[in-house]
């Protein structure tokens, strides 16, 4: 037991030191300690599952899944841990890159400081964790890419399920634009018992122009209908991106980076300021 605990502490220490070097010089050639080989360090450092990302972000577990203790806090403060949960290969934070952005770099620093100073956390069963499943479907014999957005819905205190919130994709953009502004139901139509309603409903390409000005297409209902009638076939999910809008004033995107590096697995790929509620945030996505 003593040997096992010593090994775990050595492994954690090795990963901490290695990750410090990632931040400082972004170099992986140096041998950190003979107790743990490079592949094992990469395995320990890698954020292998999304739930592991949440636990590390909330500063609950170490690289080996053990609870964070005072020793780990000394070696790896929370601000450094959160910094390591970003994609460190992002060109926007590389001063040697043409894509370097001082604005984004400052935004990242401000975000990390705010999370630490306000002790912000992301509840594991939060309904404000939105999973975007980038998927392939077949519609009218042709392949299309769509995004299916899902969120967790709590059934009981310790049980939850994923539910579909919305869908987006070019396949749903069938509503055409009436540039002539000639499509409307005249104000006197009620005097003729709306006889021209038949003509309006036969104008199938521009039906939305006969709706109220605050009408918003419900693509999710359309999606369910197309699947139910067999007109649209769902094939598979290509990629999953998580949108976390649980922290006031912020939203982050988390995706999986499959690479043989310490900074790999589920990492923050983008950060933005955001005060929108869940459905408003979804509507803002293109």
KAMOCOR-V203308 format. One record per run of one state. SS is the DSSP state (@ for helix, = for strand, . for the rest). FROM is the first residue (numbers start at 1). LEN is the number of residues. If there is no record, write none. Layout:
SS,FROM,LEN / SS,FROM,LEN
This chain:
.,1,1 / @,2,24 / .,26,12 / @,38,8 / .,46,1 / =,47,1 / .,48,2 / @,50,8 / .,58,3 / =,61,1 / .,62,5 / =,67,1 / .,68,2 / @,70,6 / .,76,2 / @,78,7 / .,85,1 / =,86,1 / .,87,4 / @,91,3 / .,94,8 / @,102,16 / .,118,11 / =,129,11 / .,140,2 / =,142,15 / .,157,2 / =,159,11 / @,170,3 / .,173,16 / @,189,4 / .,193,4 / @,197,6 / .,203,1 / @,204,7 / .,211,8 / @,219,11 / .,230,2 / =,232,13 / .,245,4 / =,249,9 / .,258,7 / =,265,10 / .,275,3 / @,278,7 / .,285,2
